[in-house]
Amino acid sequence: MEHPYHTYRALFPVLTKYVHLAACSGGALALPVARAIEKYHSTLLETGANWQAHLAKMEEAKEKFARLIGAEIDEIAVVPSVSDAVSAIAVSLPEHPKRRQIAFTDLDFPAIGQIWLAQDRFNHHLTVIHSQDGMIRTEQYEKEINDQTLLTCVPHVSYCNGVKQSLTEIAEIVHHKGSLLFVDAYQSAGHIPIHVKDMKIDMLAAGTRKYMLGIPGTAFLYVRRELCEQLRPKLTGWFGKSRPSSFDLLHSGFAEGAKRFETGTPSFIGLYAADAALKLLLEAGPEEIEAYLQKLARFSLQYGADKGLQIIGPQNLHNRSSLASFRVKDATQIEALLREKNIITSARNGAVRIAPHFYNTKEDIAHAVDELAALIHRRTLK
Ligand SMILES: Cc1ncc(COP(=O)(O)O)c(C=O)c1O
């Protein structure tokens, strides 16, 4: 298979020694991202504190993320993590006389359950939509969302089995029932195209550490412009004030747009990294990345099956991302053994996840699957 991104591989030094297939957990670090991190350090070392330059970098990173998901820059807030983004929304939702129910799915990351269960206001009003054969059919949303649902929270791609949901269809159902739609895009942003306007998404969050190729401590929250004014942040700070530079202690108002969900000084170093990584991803093109990764996905499903591995979730490429979860006993141990062979994967819930990005090749996947199958085989013989 032709690798359209072979020139990009040189930007990822780790690939000279390792097969890196863990983008669902942490993407490989690219040289331009490492240089951006160094630049943050060197400017501090050589030219001292420069608040305005750091704020400008924050805006640049926001603008690029907005472009990645088809939003406007004032609809983006910088937050420390996806958990913080969900919590910010959970505590800001308006009281509604009739709508008190929050819906989420069993394909969501555990942070989602943790956050909604922690809300006294909602913890007796939770609807969990259960997957069947590893996926959720649109009819289930039709059935489970009703005139009491205030917000429906869905993962674009599931962290456990790589199932990809049709956000456009879900948005249509959810909105028809009068609920808001929150999308956790941490497993999709950076390798699957997202257009929040076309898809009619109300709110979306994604961190930068996985497919967005950044470092931990930085995430983005998108909130549709008209919705921002209806939400009153309760988790707040001076970055969320209307005029933070006024340093006014006693008079406040919330910033316009999604900025109102920001709290304190962000991780500027994470924003330097995010800006460089987003530049790289926008240049490579999310549509092209997805098309390439679909080919890798087809290959890993077929090659895994040929080697006798059991894939978790649906087999249909239409419903899944390039993340392939192979069922394995002692997955954490197997992950460690693969690492000893210089293959980086990620274990979760009784499976080893193989999560390629545009820097990977078919040969990377074949090598990882061969080694995984050999390890499983050896253990079965013991
Ligand atoms: C889909 C998804 N959502 C949320 C999270 C948690 O993100 P954070 O650590 O930024 O809160 C993860 C982490 O793996 C994830 O995969």
The ligand as an SDF file (V2000), in Angstrom:
LIG
                    3D

 16 16  0  0  0  0  0  0  0  0999 V2000
  -13.1250    9.4060   24.9290 C   0  0  0  0  0  0  0  0  0  0  0  0
  -12.3870    9.9610   26.1190 C   0  0  0  0  0  0  0  0  0  0  0  0
  -12.9540   10.9410   26.8250 N   0  0  0  0  0  0  0  0  0  0  0  0
  -12.3450   11.4630   27.8970 C   0  0  0  0  0  0  0  0  0  0  0  0
  -11.1270   11.0050   28.3130 C   0  0  0  0  0  0  0  0  0  0  0  0
  -10.5000   11.6230   29.5200 C   0  0  0  0  0  0  0  0  0  0  0  0
   -9.8420   12.7820   29.1300 O   0  0  0  0  0  0  0  0  0  0  0  0
   -9.1480   13.7610   30.1810 P   0  0  0  0  0  0  0  0  0  0  0  0
   -8.0610   12.9740   30.8450 O   0  0  0  0  0  0  0  0  0  0  0  0
   -8.6470   14.9000   29.3500 O   0  0  0  0  0  0  0  0  0  0  0  0
  -10.1950   14.1900   31.1530 O   0  0  0  0  0  0  0  0  0  0  0  0
  -10.4760    9.9950   27.5880 C   0  0  0  0  0  0  0  0  0  0  0  0
   -9.1480    9.5120   28.0040 C   0  0  0  0  0  0  0  0  0  0  0  0
   -8.6710    8.4780   27.5990 O   0  0  0  0  0  0  0  0  0  0  0  0
  -11.1440    9.4500   26.4630 C   0  0  0  0  0  0  0  0  0  0  0  0
  -10.5940    8.4550   25.7400 O   0  0  0  0  0  0  0  0  0  0  0  0
  1  2  1  0
  2  3  1  0
  2 15  2  0
  3  4  2  0
  4  5  1  0
  5  6  1  0
  5 12  2  0
  6  7  1  0
  7  8  1  0
  8  9  2  0
  8 10  1  0
  8 11  1  0
 12 13  1  0
 12 15  1  0
 13 14  2  0
 15 16  1  0
M  END
$$$$
